[in-house]
Amino acid sequence: MNAINKIQTLIIAVAVILGILLGQNETIGSYARYFIVPFLMIMLYCIFLNIPVKDLAKGFVNTKFLSVSLLINFLWTPIVAYFLGFLFLENHLSLWIGFVMLMVTPCTDWYLIFTNLSKGNTPLAASILPLNLLLQVILLPIYLLLFFNKTGTLEINMLIESILLVLMVPFILAQLTRYFAFKTKKINLIENRILPFIDPFQVIFLGLAILAMFASNGEYLTNNLNVLYILLFPLLLFFLINFLLSRFIGHLLKFSYEDSVSLSLTTIARNSPISLAIAVTAFPDKPLISLALVIGPLIELPILALISYFLLRIKKMSLE
């Protein structure tokens, strides 16, 4: 875990503050919006370059773990997220949509770090990463259309265009890079030199995209920073419900401590960059949706750290 990744929460917080300050300048604010999508596309290219399509098959080896993980992440979680939003965010439609977008996208990076910190089965957690990424890209628009299409908020064409532009272009470019590297016998150069070098840039370009987003909507977002308090309780409740469920199922299926930890963290950690990339292009006139996706990690990362500590305490107690 490099030094920049360790301070991701700080980088996001600084990006938010700088973006708000810069957004008070009308000239900067008017031009900032043009940088959001490019920054996000570069960030996603860095993420996708780490995920070879050929590794999809590895996720199917442990069928019990795979089945439970997929059911929780892609069936149970969307339903829970929607109803938590219905209970607490019904009067804040944009925040409700942003909340659901965040909750239905399993994390593809941070959960590996926290799985390792908690002494979980990191290779097992990594094996389902490509499948989680592929499914969330496919299913996210389906969830949105299923849950919110009748609200008049969604424009289907804009949603499809955002996915094709912001997600598929970086994904295809990343896979083409890997393909030509393999053909020219330079795949080891990518794996051993390029990937470690560009890994910190994921966080950097995410921070730049967030800065540009807040700068482009500075005054509007400044007047709506109370969303932190609005989102806090449903977010905490979501993490608590999924943590308890994953622990119960892990115990029921007699998972080892390591496998149970992997299940807990892959069903708790969320993937805000993917959701944010779609939100800023599909809903350019609804910045509160994007704001919900930026605030989510500010709450999520400390919770993941706390859960990791709690899991390690469980492991220590079981050995005493």
C-alpha positions in Angstrom: 0.0 0.0 0.0 1.8 3.2 -1.2 1.9 6.4 0.7 -0.7 8.2 -1.5 -3.2 5.4 -1.0 -2.8 5.6 2.7 -4.0 9.2 2.7 -6.8 8.8 0.2 -9.4 10.1 2.6 -7.3 13.2 3.2 -6.8 13.8 -0.5 -10.6 13.6 -1.1 -11.2 16.0 1.8 -8.6 18.5 0.5 -10.0 18.2 -3.0 -13.5 19.0 -1.7 -12.3 22.1 0.2 -10.1 23.4 -2.7 -12.9 22.8 -5.2 -15.3 24.8 -3.1 -12.8 27.6 -2.7 -11.9 27.7 -6.4 -15.6 27.5 -7.3 -16.2 30.9 -5.8 -14.3 32.3 -8.8 -16.8 32.4 -11.6 -14.2 32.0 -14.4 -12.6 28.9 -12.8 -16.0 27.5 -12.1 -17.1 27.9 -15.7 -14.1 26.0 -17.1 -13.7 23.3 -14.3 -16.6 21.2 -15.6 -14.6 20.3 -18.8 -11.9 18.5 -16.8 -14.2 16.2 -14.8 -14.8 13.5 -17.4 -11.1 13.4 -18.7 -9.8 13.0 -15.1 -12.2 10.2 -14.4 -11.4 8.4 -17.6 -7.7 8.5 -16.8 -8.4 7.2 -13.3 -10.6 4.4 -14.7 -7.9 3.4 -17.3 -5.4 3.0 -14.4 -8.0 0.8 -12.5 -8.9 -1.3 -15.6 -5.2 -1.8 -16.5 -4.9 -3.8 -13.3 -7.7 -6.2 -14.2 -7.0 -8.7 -17.1 -10.1 -10.2 -18.5 -8.5 -13.7 -18.5 -8.6 -13.6 -14.7 -12.4 -13.7 -14.7 -12.3 -17.5 -14.6 -10.4 -17.5 -11.2 -13.5 -16.2 -9.4 -15.4 -19.4 -10.1 -13.0 -21.7 -8.3 -14.6 -21.4 -4.8 -18.2 -21.7 -5.8 -19.6 -21.5 -2.3 -17.9 -18.2 -1.6 -18.7 -16.9 -5.1 -22.4 -17.7 -4.8 -22.8 -16.1 -1.4 -20.8 -13.0 -2.4 -22.8 -12.5 -5.6 -26.1 -13.0 -3.9 -25.3 -10.4 -1.2 -23.7 -7.9 -3.5 -26.1 -8.0 -6.5 -29.4 -9.1 -5.1 -29.6 -8.4 -1.4 -27.7 -5.1 -1.3 -29.6 -3.3 -4.1 -32.9 -4.1 -2.3 -31.6 -3.0 1.1 -30.1 0.2 -0.4 -33.3 1.1 -2.1 -35.4 0.6 1.0 -33.0 2.5 3.3 -33.2 5.3 0.8 -37.0 5.1 0.8 -37.0 5.3 4.6 -34.5 8.1 5.1 -34.0 9.9 1.7 -37.5 9.9 0.2 -37.6 13.7 0.3 -34.1 14.0 -1.2 -34.4 12.3 -4.5 -30.9 13.2 -5.8 -29.3 11.9 -2.6 -31.4 8.8 -2.8 -30.2 8.0 -6.3 -26.5 8.8 -5.3 -26.9 6.6 -2.2 -28.2 3.6 -4.3 -25.5 4.1 -6.9 -22.8 3.9 -4.2 -24.3 0.9 -2.4 -24.8 -1.3 -5.5 -21.2 -1.1 -6.6 -18.8 -3.5 -4.7 -15.3 -2.1 -4.2 -12.6 -3.3 -6.5 -9.5 -2.0 -4.7 -9.8 -0.9 -1.1 -11.4 -4.1 0.1 -8.2 -6.0 -0.8 -6.2 -3.6 1.4 -8.5 -4.0 4.4 -8.8 -7.8 3.8 -5.1 -8.0 4.1 -5.0 -5.8 7.2 -7.6 -8.0 8.8 -5.6 -11.2 8.0 -8.3 -12.4 5.6 -8.0 -14.6 2.5 -6.6 -11.9 0.2 -6.1 -14.2 -2.9 -9.7 -15.4 -2.6 -10.9 -11.8 -2.4 -8.8 -10.8 -5.4 -10.1 -13.7 -7.4 -13.7 -12.3 -7.6 -12.5 -8.7 -8.3 -12.8 -8.9 -12.1 -16.3 -10.5 -11.9 -17.5 -7.8 -9.4 -16.2 -5.1 -11.7 -17.9 -6.5 -14.8 -21.2 -7.2 -13.1 -21.5 -3.8 -11.5 -20.9 -2.0 -14.8 -23.6 -4.1 -16.4 -26.1 -4.0 -13.6 -25.8 -0.4 -12.3 -27.9 1.1 -15.1 -30.4 -1.8 -14.7 -30.8 -1.0 -11.0 -31.3 2.7 -11.8 -33.9 2.1 -14.4 -35.7 -0.4 -12.2 -35.8 1.8 -9.1 -36.0 5.3 -10.5 -37.2 5.3 -14.1 -40.7 6.5 -13.1 -39.3 9.6 -11.3 -38.6 11.5 -14.5 -35.0 12.0 -13.2 -33.4 9.4 -15.5 -32.6 10.0 -19.2 -32.0 6.6 -20.6 -30.0 7.8 -23.6 -27.7 9.9 -21.3 -27.2 6.9 -19.0 -26.2 4.7 -21.9 -23.9 7.3 -23.4 -22.2 7.9 -20.1 -21.4 4.2 -19.7 -20.1 3.9 -23.2 -17.9 6.9 -22.9 -16.7 7.0 -19.4 -16.5 3.2 -18.7 -16.1 1.3 -21.9 -13.5 3.6 -23.6 -11.0 3.3 -20.7 -11.8 -0.4 -20.3 -11.2 -1.1 -24.0 -8.0 1.0 -24.1 -6.7 -0.8 -21.0 -7.3 -4.2 -22.4 -5.8 -3.2 -25.8 -2.7 -2.1 -23.8 -2.5 -5.4 -22.1 -3.0 -7.3 -25.4 -0.3 -5.5 -27.3 2.1 -5.8 -24.4 1.4 -9.6 -24.4 1.9 -9.8 -28.1 5.2 -7.8 -28.0 6.3 -9.8 -24.9 6.4 -6.8 -22.7 3.6 -7.9 -20.3 6.2 -8.3 -17.5 7.1 -4.6 -18.0 3.5 -3.7 -17.4 3.1 -6.0 -14.4 6.3 -5.2 -12.6 7.1 -1.6 -13.6 4.2 0.3 -15.1 1.4 -0.8 -12.8 3.3 0.0 -9.5 4.2 3.3 -11.0 0.7 4.4 -12.1 -1.1 2.9 -9.0 -0.9 6.2 -7.0 -2.4 8.1 -10.0 -5.8 6.4 -9.4 -6.1 8.4 -6.2 -4.5 11.6 -7.7 -6.9 11.7 -10.7 -9.9 10.9 -8.5 -8.9 13.8 -6.3 -8.6 16.1 -9.4 -12.0 15.0 -10.7 -13.6 15.7 -7.3 -11.8 19.1 -7.2 -13.1 20.0 -10.7 -16.6 18.8 -9.8 -16.8 20.9 -6.7 -15.2 23.9 -8.5 -17.8 23.7 -11.3 -20.7 23.7 -8.8 -19.0 25.5 -5.9 -21.8 27.8 -4.7 -24.6 25.2 -5.2 -22.6 22.5 -3.3 -21.6 25.0 -0.6 -25.3 25.6 0.2 -25.9 21.8 0.4 -23.1 20.5 2.6 -25.7 19.5 5.2 -26.1 16.3 3.0 -23.3 14.8 5.2 -25.8 14.7 8.1 -28.6 13.5 5.9 -26.6 10.6 4.5 -24.8 9.6 7.8 -27.5 7.4 9.4 -28.5 5.4 6.3 -24.8 4.8 5.4 -24.0 3.6 8.9 -27.1 1.4 9.0 -26.2 -0.1 5.6 -22.7 -1.0 6.8 -24.0 -2.5 10.0 -26.6 -4.6 8.3 -24.3 -6.0 5.7 -21.5 -6.7 8.3 -23.8 -8.6 10.6 -25.3 -10.5 7.6 -21.9 -11.5 6.3 -20.7 -12.6 9.7 -23.9 -14.7 10.2 -23.7 -16.4 6.8 -19.9 -17.0 7.2 -20.7 -18.8 10.5 -23.7 -20.7 9.0 -21.6 -22.0 6.1 -18.6 -22.8 8.4 -16.2 -20.5 6.6 -12.7 -20.2 8.1 -11.8 -16.9 9.8 -9.9 -15.9 6.7 -12.7 -16.6 4.2 -15.3 -15.0 6.5 -13.2 -11.8 6.7 -13.0 -11.8 2.9 -16.8 -12.1 2.6 -17.4 -9.3 5.1 -15.2 -6.8 3.4 -16.3 -7.5 -0.1 -19.9 -7.0 0.9 -19.2 -3.8 2.9 -16.7 -1.8 0.9 -18.1 0.2 -2.0 -16.8 1.5 -5.3 -17.5 5.2 -5.5 -15.2 6.0 -8.6 -17.3 3.8 -10.9 -20.5 5.3 -9.7 -19.1 8.8 -9.8 -17.9 8.4 -13.4 -21.5 7.6 -14.4 -23.1 10.2 -12.2 -21.2 13.2 -13.5 -22.0 12.3 -17.1 -25.5 10.9 -16.8 -26.7 13.6 -14.4 -24.7 16.8 -15.1 -27.6 19.0 -13.9 -27.9 17.1 -10.6 -24.7 17.7 -8.7 -26.2 16.4 -5.4 -26.1 12.9 -6.9 -22.3 13.2 -7.3 -22.0 14.9 -4.0 -23.5 11.8 -2.3 -20.9 9.7 -4.0 -18.0 11.9 -2.8 -19.2 12.0 0.8 -19.7 8.2 0.9 -16.0 7.3 1.0 -15.4 10.0 3.7 -17.6 8.0 6.0 -16.8 4.5 4.5 -13.0 4.4 4.9 -13.0 5.1 8.7 -15.7 2.5 9.1 -13.6 -0.1 7.2 -10.6 0.7 9.4 -12.8 0.2 12.5 -14.2 -3.1 11.2 -10.7 -4.3 10.4 -9.7 -3.6 14.0 -12.8 -5.4 15.3 -12.1 -8.4 13.1 -8.6 -8.7 14.4 -9.9 -8.6 17.9 -12.2 -11.5 17.1 -9.3 -13.4 15.7 -7.2 -12.7 18.8 -10.0 -13.7 21.2 -10.5 -17.0 19.3 -6.8 -17.9 19.8 -6.8 -17.2 23.5 
